[in-house]
Amino acid sequence: MSWLVSLPALDGRDYVYRVHAPLDALPADLFWAAFHCHDDGPHPRASDRFDAALIWRTGPERAAQN
């Protein structure tokens, strides 16, 4: 299953990362996976505030849950 995690950065942009995790993944685990991907990249520093991130599911699994 895929999740998308949007992280706001110091340059005013939001960077979105795809995180592969099970349906019952904890939001904090999804956040930290995306945050660490961002830190490894060339982009300006992202906010490390959990409540600033947006997290949502993607793919056919999402449609099956509705």
Secondary structure, DSSP 8 states (H G I E B T S, - for coil): -EEEEEEEBTTS-EEEEEEE--TT--HHHHHHHHHHHHHHSSS--B---GGG-EEEEESHHHHHH-
